[in-house]
Amino acid sequence: MDCGCHCIKCGSVKLNSKRVGIIEKDGYFDMHHTCMDCNTHFDHLEGITFEACDVCNYKTN
């Protein structure tokens, strides 16, 4: 899935992306990304970073 985003911590565009939530009528959906360079996990729209995410089963090492 490509969205043109970059990591909010290191700026990398190497992201693992996961759709979260429902697809809206206008086709929009929210995504969470995990940076493949620095391992930061964050919300696509809100810019919130997570140390753990139950939605994506993500946990920092």
Buried (B, 14 or more C-beta within 10 A) or exposed (E): EEEEBBBBBEEEEEBBBBEBEEEEEEEEEBBBBBBEEEBBBBBBEEEEBBEEBEEBEBEEE
